[in-house]
Amino acid sequence: MITTRRKFTAAASALFTVGYLKGARGDGLAQPTGKPVLTISGKISIYNKGNTAVFDLPMLEALGSDTIRTRTPWYDHVVVFQGVLMRTLLHTVGATGTNVQVIALNDYFCDIPVSDFSEFPVLLAYDTDTALQSQKYYSRSSWQVAKIQVQ
């Protein structure tokens, strides 16, 4: 999960975690107006801060949202995750790599082939449910994605 006092979830199976954003400059993305929650770097061609793409939550939400209902090892019931498809996110930043390294706030990372995003509906989920915005649930967030490095 990623957090910025909101959770972004990356889970196995169908979860993990378009065009340009409204207001994007010709060669880049719009600037975040809120607190940045995700930074994408590496083999990308569309930027908004140096050679990186920085997103706040409204920017991610503007990319469109999908929903996945699934079981996870962390919950005893079916959980609903909402977020942006990874293929959409990578298209938005003009990613050209074949692999991404997803890095959490605690420096945990995993490598994922970009081909997974074409083959499966991999979701970078964000959680805006205020009931889950507490230390109790933050402590259960093993995946708090903060960065994606396109390789």
N, C-alpha and C positions, 0 to 999 in steps of 0.2 A: 504494500500500500504506500502511496505517496501521501505526504501530509503537508499542509500549510494551514493547519487547524481544520482541514478537511481531508478526508482520506482518499487516496488513489490506490486502487487495488490491482495487484498483478497476481493472478492465480493460474494454476495449471489448467489444462484442457482448453476451454474457449476463452479464458480470461487472461489477461496480463495486466497484465497490468493492468474531391474537395477542392479543391481549388484554393485560391489564396484567401486570406481573411479579409473581410470587409474593412476597408480603411487601410489596406496594405499599400505601401509605396510600390512603385514600379519594380524595384529590384529587391524588395524586402517585405517583411511583415510589419504590421502595425506595432507600435510600442505598447507594452503592458501598462495599464493605468492603475492596476492593483498590485498586491504583493506577488512577485514571481513565484511560481510553484514548480516549474519544469524548465530545464535547460537542455537543448539538443545541440550537439556539436559533431565535428568530424566531417564526413563526406556529404555535406549538404551545400546547396547553392542559394538558399533563400535565408536571409539573416535579418535581425533587428538590433543586435548588440554585438559589435565587432564581427567575429566570424562564428557567432552562435545565434540560435533562435531561442528566445526567452518567452515563456507563456505565463500569463496569469490565468486564473480560473475562467473568467468570462471569455478569454480568447479560445481556450479549449472547448468550452461549451458552444461557441460560435461555429465550431467545425462540424456540428451535428452530434447526435447522440444515439447510441444503440443500447439495448438492454439484453442482458443474459441472465437466465435463471439457472442455477447450478448448485450442486452439493460441493462442499469443500471439507477438508479435514479439520477446519477450525470451528465449524458450526454443526449443530445436530439437526438442522433443518435446511430446506432449500433457501438459498440466499439470492437476492436480486441485485445485480450490479449494473450500473449505468455509466457510460463513458464514451470515449471516442475510439473508433477502430484504429489500430496501429497503422494499417495501410493508409488510412486517410491522413493521419498525423505525419507519416513519413513523406507522403506525396506533397503535403503542405510546405515542407521545408526543402523540397527538391533533393531528397536523399538518393544517393547513387551506390551506396555500399551493398555488400552481400550479407552483412552480419551487424547486429547491434549489441552493444553492451549496455545493460540496464543497471543503473547504480542507485542504491537506496541511501537514505539519509545516514544509516549506520555503516556505510561503505560496503555492505553486502552487494555483490553483483552477480549477474548471470549473463551468458552469451546466448543469443537467439538468432538463428538464421532468418534473414529477411523473407525467405521463401515461406516460412511459417505464416506470415501475415497475408500472403496470397492464398494459401491453402486453407487457412482456418480464420474464423472471425475473432482474432485476438483483440482484446479490449483493454485499453488503459482506462480503468474505472475511477471515477471520482464520486465521493459520497457527500451529499449536502444534507443528509438527514441529521437534524440537530440533536436527536436522541443519541446518536453515535459520537457526538463531538464531546467526549469526556475522557479523562485519563484512563478510566476503566477500559474503554475500547481502543484508545491509542496504544496502550500497553499490549494489546493483542495484535497490533498491526506489525506483522513481521516483514512486510514488504512496503516500504514507504519510498517510492521511486522519486528521485530528485533530478536525475540526469540520464540522458540517453546519448551514448556515443555511437555514431554510425561509422562502421569500419568497412 
